[in-house]
Amino acid sequence: MVEQEGSCEVLVIGGGPSGSTIAALLAERGIDVLMLEKDKHPRWHIGESLLPMNMPMFDKLGVTEEIKRIGMLKRGAEFISPWHDAPVMIDFNDALDNTYPIAYQVRRDQFDEVMFKNAAAKGARVAEECQVTDVKFQPGAETIVSTVNKDGSTQRIRTKFVVDASGRDTFLSNHFRMKQRNKKHNSAAIFGHFSGVKRLEGEVEGNISLFWFDHGWFWFIPLADGNTSIGATCWPYYMKTRKTDVTQFFLDTIAMCPALMERMQGAKLESPAIATGNFSYLSERSSGENYLLLGDAFAFIDPIFSSGVFLAMASSFAGADAVERCIRHPEQSVEALKEFDRAIMEGPKIFSWYIYRITTPAMRNLLMFKGAESKIKKALISVLIGDIYQAKRYAYWLFMFKVMYYAGSIIHFKSSFMAWRQRKRSVKYVDIGVAG
Ligand SMILES: Cc1cc2nc3c(=O)[nH]c(=O)nc-3n(C[C@H](O)[C@H](O)[C@H](O)COP(=O)(O)OP(=O)(O)OC[C@H]3O[C@@H](n4cnc5c(N)ncnc54)[C@H](O)[C@@H]3O)c2cc1C
């Protein structure tokens, strides 16, 4: 088959939330951008719970009404712990800055299609069922990107700049062999959509619920189509104990959490459960000459705070500024990419502190503390809504939160030490042999 030739100023690998966001922003700024997606929308994807701080980004992209149309209104998060008497409901309205007090739960097939179409509507050139297979960077010259279409035809595309938004495929990280397993954290997940699940009632129906259990925690995400997305995020050693098929193992795991089981009497799993392996990683660097990495293509920590899509989109906003400077003012490229690196590192760093401690008794006690009117709890809620880029404004209250965490750890020294030791063992890498 004859290979086709093409060119563009910026080539985006992947049409998920980060790819579609940066493609829309660059096209709006008059840059000739080409986004290539190996699948065809609508296609299935995990990551359905969004944060309030996604909303200002939707406003800027002009997709808020579309997200409202497909989404389930989410006003807060419920935490259910077998070690505490009663559940705690966190209301996003109680954040220190409550300009954005709501978010949405979305089916990712619908959400990603909205975002992809928006990029095309803003003027980005887009192609589906077109997989990037190779990239050749040439110092001081244009980069050559090779692709293959579903029908087997291939293309060679010349471009000034490559944006890697390939998600967990981590295209450039693999290319440069710079993907590093996160040694401080490690978990795996099994999930599926259920019908007939008993939900919360009234205004809080769309809230996310998080249930702790012995081997990790469950998410419970009500979707607008009536189904509920339920998933278990577990330590890898637990996944390794699987002797049955993934679906049976998932149902057996749910049976270990009585509070969740109570809501699932008569529920039906709508399709076989899916498992994803050890998923915490970080790329050695976020950019280089004529390329940068966004969203999951750069790093992934853990889904407990539903931060993935938010961080992916935020990295795209920072990335758009950097790429525009690299294209229009090449002499500023080094500085632009340095600034981008600072921006992309900040989010995962802030969330990580909480994530690494989420299974400790001290952190659980603070999350389960009911005093939403205290400034310290409000600061925590501000992190939970994704209001992390103005965290300096409430740094004092976050500092006090950390002081309380460490004080709690000292007061409950024995259980904290045991939890620390257990966590150290749990995050050890175990090859659990499921698809990523
Ligand atoms: C178990 C689990 C639960 C999660 N829950 C949540 C949640 O509740 N809320 C939340 O916000 N986040 C959640 N996440 C994280 C979320 O899924 C991701 O952070 C988010 O999808 C990242 O967006 P992205 O655009 O960077 O990558 P993706 O959404 O993965 O998009 C990448 C795109 O690139 C395409 N692609 C890959 N390689 C190529 C190639 N070579 N050529 C062309 N196209 C390519 C892929 O087909 C894909 O469409 C969860 C993740 C996991 C693992």
The ligand as a Gaussian input file, in Angstrom:
#p B3LYP/6-31G(d) Opt

LIG

0 1
 C       -9.307000       2.168000      37.969000
 C       -9.301000       3.622000      37.595000
 C      -10.322000       4.461000      38.035000
 C      -10.309000       5.818000      37.691000
 N      -11.305000       6.645000      38.145000
 C      -11.262000       7.966000      37.869000
 C      -12.293000       8.853000      38.300000
 O      -13.257000       8.450000      38.939000
 N      -12.190000      10.167000      37.963000
 C      -11.138000      10.648000      37.235000
 O      -11.087000      11.860000      36.964000
 N      -10.177000       9.822000      36.781000
 C      -10.208000       8.509000      37.072000
 N       -9.241000       7.686000      36.595000
 C       -8.167000       8.268000      35.798000
 C       -8.618000       8.612000      34.380000
 O       -9.094000       7.451000      33.748000
 C       -7.439000       9.190000      33.604000
 O       -6.651000       9.999000      34.449000
 C       -7.859000      10.014000      32.390000
 O       -8.603000       9.232000      31.493000
 C       -6.598000      10.567000      31.690000
 O       -6.925000      11.170000      30.470000
 P       -5.865000      11.172000      29.246000
 O       -6.496000      11.939000      28.158000
 O       -4.542000      11.559000      29.763000
 O       -5.744000       9.628000      28.847000
 P       -6.863000       8.667000      28.240000
 O       -8.188000       9.061000      28.733000
 O       -6.427000       7.279000      28.510000
 O       -6.811000       8.932000      26.668000
 C       -5.721000       8.488000      25.898000
 C       -6.197000       8.242000      24.488000
 O       -5.056000       7.995000      23.653000
 C       -5.351000       6.968000      22.724000
 N       -4.087000       6.381000      22.287000
 C       -3.210000       5.661000      23.021000
 N       -2.130000       5.319000      22.287000
 C       -2.318000       5.849000      21.057000
 C       -1.559000       5.834000      19.840000
 N       -0.367000       5.208000      19.784000
 N       -2.043000       6.455000      18.747000
 C       -3.257000       7.094000      18.803000
 N       -4.029000       7.118000      19.915000
 C       -3.564000       6.521000      21.042000
 C       -6.228000       6.013000      23.539000
 O       -7.011000       5.201000      22.701000
 C       -7.066000       6.994000      24.367000
 O       -8.273000       7.343000      23.726000
 C       -9.260000       6.331000      36.906000
 C       -8.251000       5.476000      36.432000
 C       -8.253000       4.138000      36.780000
 C       -7.154000       3.239000      36.280000

